[in-house]
Amino acid sequence: MEYLVVKWLHILSSTLLFGTGLGSAFYMFFASLTRDSRVIATVVRYVVIADYAFTTPTVILQPLTGFYLIHLAGFPLTSTWIVVSIALYLLAGACWLPVVWMQIKMRDMAASATTNGTELPQRYWSFLKWWVALGIVAFFSLVVVFYLMVAKPA
Protein backbone atom coordinates (compact mmCIF):
# COMPACT_ATOMS: atom_id res chain seq x y z
CA MET A 1 0.00 0.00 0.00
CA GLU A 2 2.81 2.42 0.84
CA TYR A 3 4.21 2.18 -2.71
CA LEU A 4 0.81 3.03 -4.22
CA VAL A 5 0.35 6.06 -1.96
CA VAL A 6 3.80 7.43 -2.81
CA LYS A 7 3.27 6.68 -6.51
CA TRP A 8 -0.09 8.48 -6.39
CA LEU A 9 1.56 11.52 -4.74
CA HIS A 10 4.33 11.45 -7.34
CA ILE A 11 1.89 11.32 -10.27
CA LEU A 12 -0.42 13.93 -8.74
CA SER A 13 2.43 16.34 -8.05
CA SER A 14 3.89 15.83 -11.55
CA THR A 15 0.47 16.60 -13.00
CA LEU A 16 0.22 19.78 -10.93
CA LEU A 17 3.77 20.78 -11.84
CA PHE A 18 3.30 20.23 -15.56
CA GLY A 19 -0.27 21.52 -15.76
CA THR A 20 0.35 24.66 -13.74
CA GLY A 21 3.45 25.43 -15.79
CA LEU A 22 1.73 24.90 -19.12
CA GLY A 23 -1.42 26.78 -18.13
CA SER A 24 0.48 29.69 -16.62
CA ALA A 25 2.72 29.93 -19.67
CA PHE A 26 -0.27 29.93 -22.00
CA TYR A 27 -2.09 32.73 -20.18
CA MET A 28 0.99 34.86 -19.56
CA PHE A 29 2.18 34.60 -23.16
CA PHE A 30 -1.17 35.50 -24.67
CA ALA A 31 -1.82 38.24 -22.11
CA SER A 32 1.54 39.71 -23.10
CA LEU A 33 0.56 39.69 -26.77
CA THR A 34 -2.32 42.06 -25.95
CA ARG A 35 0.30 44.69 -25.02
CA ASP A 36 -2.27 45.98 -22.49
CA SER A 37 -0.36 46.61 -19.27
CA ARG A 38 -3.53 46.23 -17.17
CA VAL A 39 -4.23 42.77 -18.56
CA ILE A 40 -0.59 41.77 -18.30
CA ALA A 41 -0.23 43.07 -14.73
CA THR A 42 -3.24 41.05 -13.60
CA VAL A 43 -2.28 37.82 -15.36
CA VAL A 44 1.40 37.90 -14.43
CA ARG A 45 0.47 38.61 -10.79
CA TYR A 46 -1.57 35.41 -10.76
CA VAL A 47 1.16 33.46 -12.57
CA VAL A 48 3.61 34.43 -9.81
CA ILE A 49 1.08 33.35 -7.17
CA ALA A 50 0.52 30.04 -8.99
CA ASP A 51 4.26 29.39 -9.00
CA TYR A 52 4.45 29.89 -5.25
CA ALA A 53 1.25 27.99 -4.46
CA PHE A 54 1.54 25.05 -6.86
CA THR A 55 4.83 24.84 -8.72
CA THR A 56 7.21 25.34 -5.80
CA PRO A 57 5.69 22.62 -3.58
CA THR A 58 5.59 20.14 -6.47
CA VAL A 59 9.18 20.95 -7.47
CA ILE A 60 10.15 19.88 -3.95
CA LEU A 61 7.79 16.88 -3.76
CA GLN A 62 8.83 15.37 -7.10
CA PRO A 63 12.40 14.37 -6.18
CA LEU A 64 11.37 13.30 -2.66
CA THR A 65 8.68 10.93 -3.92
CA GLY A 66 10.76 9.94 -6.95
CA PHE A 67 13.80 8.86 -4.96
CA TYR A 68 11.59 7.06 -2.46
CA LEU A 69 9.84 5.18 -5.31
CA ILE A 70 13.24 4.23 -6.74
CA HIS A 71 14.18 2.88 -3.31
CA LEU A 72 10.89 1.00 -2.80
CA ALA A 73 10.96 -0.51 -6.31
CA GLY A 74 14.62 -1.47 -6.02
CA PHE A 75 15.75 0.28 -9.20
CA PRO A 76 19.47 1.07 -9.32
CA LEU A 77 20.13 4.82 -9.25
CA THR A 78 22.58 4.24 -12.10
CA SER A 79 19.84 3.05 -14.49
CA THR A 80 20.17 5.13 -17.64
CA TRP A 81 16.52 6.21 -17.62
CA ILE A 82 16.84 7.42 -14.02
CA VAL A 83 20.11 9.29 -14.64
CA VAL A 84 18.69 10.97 -17.77
CA SER A 85 15.43 11.78 -15.95
CA ILE A 86 17.31 13.42 -13.09
CA ALA A 87 19.50 15.39 -15.51
CA LEU A 88 16.47 16.62 -17.46
CA TYR A 89 14.60 17.49 -14.24
CA LEU A 90 17.62 19.53 -13.12
CA LEU A 91 17.74 21.20 -16.54
CA ALA A 92 14.06 22.12 -16.27
CA GLY A 93 14.73 23.47 -12.77
CA ALA A 94 17.71 25.47 -14.02
CA CYS A 95 15.36 27.05 -16.58
CA TRP A 96 12.57 27.59 -14.07
CA LEU A 97 14.58 29.56 -11.50
CA PRO A 98 15.42 32.48 -13.82
CA VAL A 99 11.88 32.32 -15.22
CA VAL A 100 10.45 32.86 -11.73
CA TRP A 101 12.80 35.81 -11.18
CA MET A 102 11.82 37.27 -14.58
CA GLN A 103 8.11 36.80 -13.86
CA ILE A 104 8.44 38.79 -10.66
CA LYS A 105 10.27 41.58 -12.51
CA MET A 106 7.75 41.45 -15.37
CA ARG A 107 4.86 41.63 -12.88
CA ASP A 108 6.43 44.71 -11.32
CA MET A 109 7.07 46.36 -14.71
CA ALA A 110 3.47 45.76 -15.80
CA ALA A 111 2.09 47.08 -12.50
CA SER A 112 4.27 50.18 -12.79
CA ALA A 113 3.24 50.79 -16.41
CA THR A 114 -0.41 50.46 -15.38
CA THR A 115 -0.04 52.81 -12.43
CA ASN A 116 1.92 55.41 -14.43
CA GLY A 117 -0.12 55.05 -17.62
CA THR A 118 2.99 54.30 -19.64
CA GLU A 119 4.02 51.66 -22.15
CA LEU A 120 5.77 48.55 -20.97
CA PRO A 121 9.53 49.06 -21.07
CA GLN A 122 11.70 47.32 -23.67
CA ARG A 123 13.14 45.26 -20.81
CA TYR A 124 9.73 43.53 -20.43
CA TRP A 125 9.86 42.36 -24.05
CA SER A 126 13.47 41.20 -23.70
CA PHE A 127 12.50 39.22 -20.62
CA LEU A 128 9.53 37.75 -22.47
CA LYS A 129 11.81 36.38 -25.20
CA TRP A 130 14.07 34.71 -22.63
CA TRP A 131 11.02 33.54 -20.65
CA VAL A 132 9.64 31.80 -23.76
CA ALA A 133 13.00 30.26 -24.71
CA LEU A 134 13.63 28.90 -21.22
CA GLY A 135 10.03 27.70 -20.98
CA ILE A 136 10.39 25.71 -24.20
CA VAL A 137 13.52 23.98 -22.89
CA ALA A 138 11.84 23.20 -19.55
CA PHE A 139 8.66 21.97 -21.27
CA PHE A 140 10.41 19.51 -23.58
CA SER A 141 12.71 18.35 -20.77
CA LEU A 142 9.67 17.43 -18.67
CA VAL A 143 7.94 15.78 -21.64
CA VAL A 144 10.94 13.46 -21.99
CA VAL A 145 10.96 12.84 -18.22
CA PHE A 146 7.29 11.80 -18.43
CA TYR A 147 8.16 9.37 -21.21
CA LEU A 148 11.10 7.92 -19.26
CA MET A 149 9.00 7.50 -16.12
CA VAL A 150 6.33 5.58 -18.03
CA ALA A 151 8.51 3.55 -20.41
CA LYS A 152 11.52 2.93 -18.12
CA PRO A 153 13.63 1.93 -21.16
CA ALA A 154 16.61 -0.34 -20.60
Secondary structure, 3 states (H helix, E strand, C coil): CHHHHHHHHHHHHHHHHHHHHHHHHHHHHHHHHCCCHHHHHHHHHHHHHHHHHHHHHHHHHHHHHHHHHHHHHCCCCCCHHHHHHHHHHHHHHHHHHHHHHHHHHHHHHHHHHHHHCCCCCHHHHHHHHHHHHHHHHHHHHHHHHHHHHHHCCC
